[in-house]
């Protein structure tokens, strides 16, 4: 599948590690939601695509995260 940004087919899959923070000072005490998605990176323009796993997506939708 070509890159959605530049149309290149020069892409590669990687595993990633990402901490998602809730926005704003009012959420400063909320813990980070950690996700470990598979990334598809365009090696021509640098655009990356990933999907948030279902369990972490639910945490983000609820607006809270477990203390880990």
C-alpha positions as a printed Julia matrix, in Angstrom:
68×3 Matrix{Float64}:
   0.0    0.0    0.0
   1.53   3.36  -0.96
   2.28   6.09   1.57
  -0.78   8.29   2.19
   1.41  11.37   2.3
   3.75  11.06  -0.7
   2.62   7.93  -2.57
   5.93   6.09  -2.12
   6.05   2.33  -1.69
   9.43   2.59   0.09
   8.06   1.69   3.53
   9.13  -0.57   6.36
   7.47  -1.98   9.5
   8.95  -1.41  12.95
   7.81  -1.97  16.52
   7.39   1.13  18.62
   7.06   2.29  22.2
   5.03   5.38  22.95
   3.8    7.15  26.06
   0.58   9.09  25.46
  -0.09  11.95  27.88
  -3.45  13.55  28.56
  -3.48  17.18  27.41
  -3.44  20.18  29.73
  -2.35  21.09  33.25
  -5.58  19.72  34.73
  -4.4   16.24  33.66
  -0.84  16.57  34.93
  -1.4   13.9   37.61
  -2.9   11.32  35.25
  -0.52   8.49  34.42
   0.82   7.98  30.93
  -0.89   5.41  28.68
   1.88   3.21  27.24
   1.35   1.63  23.82
   3.62  -0.66  21.82
   2.26  -0.46  18.27
   3.57  -1.75  14.99
   4.64   1.26  12.95
   4.72   1.6    9.17
   7.29   4.27   8.3
   7.72   5.81   4.85
  11.46   5.87   4.23
  11.07   8.71   1.71
   9.02  11.34   3.57
   9.12  10.06   7.17
   5.37   9.72   7.65
   4.49   7.02  10.18
   1.2    5.17  10.69
   0.09   3.06  13.63
  -3.03   1.9   15.43
  -3.58   2.13  19.18
  -4.38  -1.32  20.63
  -7.96  -1.79  21.88
  -7.23  -1.91  25.64
  -5.22   1.31  25.54
  -7.78   2.94  23.26
 -10.43   2.29  25.93
  -8.2    3.95  28.56
  -7.79   7.0   26.37
 -11.52   7.19  25.63
 -12.38   6.99  29.34
  -9.84   9.66  30.13
  -7.94   7.72  32.73
  -5.15   5.22  32.96
  -4.17   2.61  35.55
  -1.27   3.4   37.85
   1.63   1.24  36.71
